[in-house]
Amino acid sequence: MPGTLFLLCGEPSGEAYAARVARAFRERFPEVPMEGIGSTRLEGEGVKLLRDYGDISVMGVTEVVKHLPAIRNALRAAKERVSRPDIGAVVLVDFPDFNFRVGRTAWKRGVPVIYYIPPQVWAWRTGRARTLARFTRGAVVLFPFEEEFLRRFGVNAVFAGHPLMEELAPVLDAPADPARYGIPEGKRVVGLLPGSRPGEVETHLPTLLSAARIVAERAPDVHFALPVARPALRGAIARRVAGCGLPLTLVDEERHPLFRCMGAAMAVSGTVTLELALLGVPSVIVYRTSWLTYRIAKRLAKVRSVGLPNIVAGEPFLPELLQENFTPARVAEAVCGMIGDAARLEALRDRCLALRERLRGPGATGAVVDMLAREAADAWA
C-alpha cells in the first residue's frame, strides 16, 4: 500500500486550492489514499477527513484564545496522524500558525512536506522564512515576488501562477447574468462580502448592512447580493439579514458567476478581494479585529496595504477602511464614490483586470503535484 497523502487547510479559500490539488493528485496517483483536515469540498475529492476546520478557523490573538481547546485537540490529532509510518507526504495549505507545528512534526519523522501558499513572510515575521526552509522540501507560492524572496532564505520556492487564475478560468470573460439569481432587470448590483469565518460575519455584517442602507437611500437602483462563503454560515447570515429592509439576494452557490454581475462590492480583506478584482469588480476593502490583534499586526507589518489587489498592484488603488475607520458612513461614502462616477468606476475596473497578467503562469496545482512526485517519489513507488 503506497503512503497516504495528508492535506491540511484551515479556511474556504485554502480548501478550494487543496481540493484542486487532491483532484490532480488522484488523477496521477489513483491508488494513493488521501486524508486531511478540511471540509465538504476536500471530502468531495476523496479525502478522508480527520477533522473539519470549522472549529479552528479563527484569526487574531483574542479570537484564538476563545477556541484554544478545539485548536489544541485538532493540533494533537494532526501531529499524531502525520507521525505514523503510513504517511507518505504532507501538503500544508496556508493556515501558518497551525500548519507550521504540524509541518515540523512531520519533518522530524522524515516525512516530506510541501507548503502550498506559505505565510506572507515578506509582509511580517520574516524569520519564519528560515523555519520554512528547514522543514519543507518545497513551496509553491502565490505571487511572483515571493519566489525570489523565499529562495534567499533557502526555500525551494516556485511561482507557477496564482491558483485563482485556474479556478476563475471558466468565468473570467463570461457574460453577466443577474437573472439567474433572481436579480431584477436594470438594477446595479453591489456585493456584500462579510467574510468566511463565523467571527468575521458576526463582526462585519451589521456594519455592512448599515452601510448598504445608506447606499440604498442615495442610489435606489442598487440591488445587493450576498454570496454565502460556507453552508455552515447560512443560518447566521439569514438571521442577520431578515427584516433588514434592503433589496438583497442571498446566494449559496456559483458565487463566481455572481461576482461577474457586480459593479462594485464591500468586502472583508482576504482572498475574496482578489477574486473580485480578477473578475473586474473593484471593492471597498474593510476589516475589524480586536484592539490587541490589530496593534500587534500593525507593529509587525512591513507593508502599507492589507488588501491583496493593492499589494499585487504595488499601490493602494482600492480604498481600505480598517478598525475605527470601518463605519457605515465611510463605507457608504466610498461605495457611492465608485458607483456614482462612471469614469472612475471604469478606471478602477481596468486596474483590477490588469492584475491578471501579473498572476498568470503554467499552473500552481500542477506545480504542487509535480513537486510531490519529485520530493516524495519513494512514497508512491
C-alpha positions, 0 to 999 in steps of 0.5 A, spaced: 500 500 500 503 506 497 503 512 503 497 516 504 497 523 502 495 528 508 492 535 506 491 540 511 487 547 510 484 551 515 479 556 511 474 556 504 479 559 500 485 554 502 480 548 501 478 550 494 486 550 492 487 543 496 481 540 493 484 542 486 490 539 488 487 532 491 483 532 484 490 532 480 493 528 485 488 522 484 488 523 477 496 521 477 496 517 483 489 513 483 491 508 488 494 513 493 489 514 499 488 521 501 486 524 508 486 531 511 483 536 515 478 540 511 471 540 509 465 538 504 469 540 498 476 536 500 471 530 502 468 531 495 475 529 492 476 523 496 479 525 502 478 522 508 477 527 513 480 527 520 477 533 522 473 539 519 476 546 520 470 549 522 472 549 529 479 552 528 478 557 523 479 563 527 484 569 526 487 574 531 490 573 538 483 574 542 479 570 537 484 564 538 484 564 545 476 563 545 477 556 541 484 554 544 481 547 546 478 545 539 485 548 536 489 544 541 485 537 540 485 538 532 493 540 533 494 533 537 490 529 532 494 532 526 501 531 529 499 524 531 496 522 524 502 525 520 507 521 525 505 514 523 509 510 518 503 510 513 504 517 511 507 518 505 507 526 504 504 532 507 501 538 503 500 544 508 495 549 505 496 556 508 493 556 515 501 558 518 500 558 525 497 551 525 500 548 519 507 550 521 507 545 528 504 540 524 509 541 518 515 540 523 512 534 526 512 531 520 519 533 518 522 530 524 519 523 522 522 524 515 516 525 512 516 530 506 512 536 506 510 541 501 507 548 503 502 550 498 501 558 499 506 559 505 505 565 510 506 572 507 513 572 510 515 578 506 509 582 509 511 580 517 515 575 521 520 574 516 524 569 520 519 564 519 522 564 512 528 560 515 523 555 519 520 554 512 526 552 509 528 547 514 522 543 514 519 543 507 522 540 501 518 545 497 513 551 496 509 553 491 507 560 492 502 565 490 505 571 487 511 572 483 515 576 488 515 571 493 519 566 489 525 570 489 524 572 496 523 565 499 529 562 495 534 567 499 532 564 505 533 557 502 526 555 500 525 551 494 520 556 492 516 556 485 511 561 482 507 557 477 501 562 477 496 564 482 491 558 483 485 563 482 487 564 475 485 556 474 479 556 478 476 563 475 478 560 468 471 558 466 468 565 468 473 570 467 470 573 460 463 570 461 457 574 460 453 577 466 447 574 468 443 577 474 437 573 472 439 567 474 439 569 481 433 572 481 436 579 480 431 584 477 432 587 470 436 594 470 438 594 477 446 595 479 448 590 483 453 591 489 456 585 493 456 584 500 462 580 502 462 579 510 467 574 510 468 566 511 469 565 518 463 565 523 467 571 527 468 575 521 460 575 519 458 576 526 463 582 526 462 585 519 455 584 517 451 589 521 456 594 519 455 592 512 448 592 512 448 599 515 452 601 510 448 598 504 442 602 507 445 608 506 447 606 499 440 604 498 437 611 500 442 615 495 442 610 489 435 606 489 437 602 483 442 598 487 440 591 488 445 587 493 447 580 493 450 576 498 454 570 496 454 565 502 462 563 503 460 556 507 453 552 508 455 552 515 454 560 515 447 560 512 443 560 518 447 566 521 447 570 515 439 569 514 438 571 521 442 577 520 439 579 514 431 578 515 427 584 516 433 588 514 429 592 509 434 592 503 433 589 496 438 583 497 439 576 494 442 571 498 446 566 494 449 559 496 452 557 490 456 559 483 458 565 487 463 566 481 458 567 476 455 572 481 461 576 482 461 577 474 454 581 475 457 586 480 459 593 479 462 594 485 462 590 492 464 591 500 468 586 502 472 583 508 480 583 506 482 576 504 482 572 498 475 574 496 478 581 494 482 578 489 477 574 486 473 580 485 478 584 482 480 578 477 473 578 475 473 586 474 469 588 480 473 593 484 471 593 492 471 597 498 476 593 502 474 593 510 476 589 516 475 589 524 479 585 529 480 586 536 484 592 539 490 587 541 490 583 534 490 589 530 496 593 534 500 587 534 499 586 526 500 593 525 507 593 529 509 587 525 507 589 518 512 591 513 507 593 508 502 599 507 496 595 504 492 589 507 488 588 501 491 583 496 489 587 489 493 593 492 499 589 494 499 585 487 498 592 484 504 595 488 499 601 490 493 602 494 488 603 488 482 600 492 480 604 498 481 600 505 477 602 511 480 598 517 478 598 525 475 605 527 475 607 520 470 601 518 463 605 519 457 605 515 458 612 513 465 611 510 463 605 507 457 608 504 461 614 502 466 610 498 461 605 495 457 611 492 464 614 490 465 608 485 458 607 483 456 614 482 462 616 477 462 612 471 469 614 469 472 612 475 468 606 476 471 604 469 478 606 471 478 602 477 475 596 473 481 596 468 486 596 474 483 590 477 483 586 470 490 588 469 492 584 475 491 578 471 497 578 467 501 579 473 498 572 476 498 568 470 503 562 469 503 554 467 499 552 473 500 552 481 496 545 482 500 542 477 506 545 480 504 542 487 503 535 484 509 535 480 513 537 486 510 531 490 512 526 485 519 529 485 520 530 493 516 524 495 517 519 489 519 513 494 512 514 497 508 512 491 513 507 488 
